[in-house]
Amino acid sequence: MMEFLFQVTLLASIRVNAETQAEAELKLRGALEASEANLGMLDDTPIVVPVEIEGDLDLLEAMENTGEE
């Protein structure tokens, strides 16, 4: 049996509530840098990886939160 090591880049879209884009980016970076991602199971072993942010965060959308749904 052989073991293979792969490098994978994952993309995620995450909503953050904040007063400004700068505050939202700070909140998101802080939360992600202090966490690990649980990606499920493979061969009965959990896939848990540290989260690394490389480069800038890409803003997809900014909406005013009115409290209404």
C-alpha positions as a Markdown table, in Angstrom:
| # | Residue | x | y | z |
|---|---|---|---|---|
| 1 | Met | 0.0 | 0.0 | 0.0 |
| 2 | Met | 1.3 | 3.5 | -0.9 |
| 3 | Glu | 0.4 | 6.9 | 0.6 |
| 4 | Phe | -0.1 | 9.9 | -1.6 |
| 5 | Leu | 0.0 | 13.5 | -0.5 |
| 6 | Phe | -2.0 | 16.1 | -2.4 |
| 7 | Gln | -2.2 | 19.9 | -2.1 |
| 8 | Val | -5.7 | 21.3 | -2.5 |
| 9 | Thr | -7.0 | 24.8 | -2.8 |
| 10 | Leu | -10.5 | 25.3 | -1.5 |
| 11 | Leu | -12.7 | 28.3 | -2.0 |
| 12 | Ala | -15.5 | 29.4 | 0.3 |
| 13 | Ser | -18.0 | 32.2 | 0.3 |
| 14 | Ile | -18.6 | 33.4 | 3.9 |
| 15 | Arg | -21.1 | 36.1 | 5.1 |
| 16 | Val | -19.8 | 38.5 | 7.8 |
| 17 | Asn | -21.8 | 41.2 | 9.6 |
| 18 | Ala | -19.9 | 44.4 | 10.2 |
| 19 | Glu | -20.1 | 48.2 | 9.9 |
| 20 | Thr | -17.3 | 48.4 | 7.2 |
| 21 | Gln | -15.6 | 46.2 | 4.8 |
| 22 | Ala | -12.3 | 46.6 | 6.7 |
| 23 | Glu | -14.0 | 45.5 | 9.9 |
| 24 | Ala | -15.5 | 42.5 | 8.1 |
| 25 | Glu | -12.2 | 41.4 | 6.7 |
| 26 | Leu | -10.5 | 41.7 | 10.1 |
| 27 | Lys | -13.2 | 39.6 | 11.7 |
| 28 | Leu | -13.0 | 37.0 | 9.0 |
| 29 | Arg | -9.2 | 36.7 | 9.0 |
| 30 | Gly | -9.2 | 36.4 | 12.8 |
| 31 | Ala | -11.8 | 33.7 | 12.9 |
| 32 | Leu | -10.2 | 31.7 | 10.0 |
| 33 | Glu | -6.6 | 32.0 | 11.2 |
| 34 | Ala | -7.6 | 30.6 | 14.6 |
| 35 | Ser | -9.6 | 27.6 | 13.2 |
| 36 | Glu | -9.2 | 24.4 | 11.4 |
| 37 | Ala | -11.6 | 23.1 | 8.7 |
| 38 | Asn | -13.2 | 19.7 | 9.2 |
| 39 | Leu | -13.8 | 18.4 | 5.6 |
| 40 | Gly | -15.3 | 15.1 | 6.5 |
| 41 | Met | -13.9 | 11.6 | 6.4 |
| 42 | Leu | -11.5 | 9.6 | 4.1 |
| 43 | Asp | -10.6 | 6.0 | 4.8 |
| 44 | Asp | -12.2 | 6.2 | 8.2 |
| 45 | Thr | -9.9 | 9.1 | 9.1 |
| 46 | Pro | -11.2 | 12.7 | 9.7 |
| 47 | Ile | -9.9 | 15.3 | 7.2 |
| 48 | Val | -9.0 | 18.3 | 9.4 |
| 49 | Val | -6.8 | 21.0 | 8.0 |
| 50 | Pro | -5.5 | 24.3 | 9.2 |
| 51 | Val | -6.9 | 27.3 | 7.4 |
| 52 | Glu | -4.4 | 29.6 | 5.6 |
| 53 | Ile | -5.3 | 32.8 | 3.8 |
| 54 | Glu | -3.0 | 33.8 | 0.9 |
| 55 | Gly | -3.4 | 37.2 | -0.6 |
| 56 | Asp | -6.4 | 39.5 | -0.6 |
| 57 | Leu | -10.0 | 38.5 | 0.2 |
| 58 | Asp | -12.3 | 39.0 | -2.8 |
| 59 | Leu | -15.5 | 40.9 | -1.9 |
| 60 | Leu | -18.5 | 39.3 | -3.8 |
| 61 | Glu | -21.3 | 41.4 | -2.5 |
| 62 | Ala | -22.2 | 44.1 | 0.1 |
| 63 | Met | -25.8 | 44.5 | 1.3 |
| 64 | Glu | -27.4 | 46.8 | 3.9 |
| 65 | Asn | -28.9 | 44.6 | 6.7 |
| 66 | Thr | -32.3 | 46.0 | 7.5 |
| 67 | Gly | -33.2 | 43.3 | 9.9 |
| 68 | Glu | -36.1 | 42.1 | 7.6 |
| 69 | Glu | -36.2 | 38.8 | 5.9 |
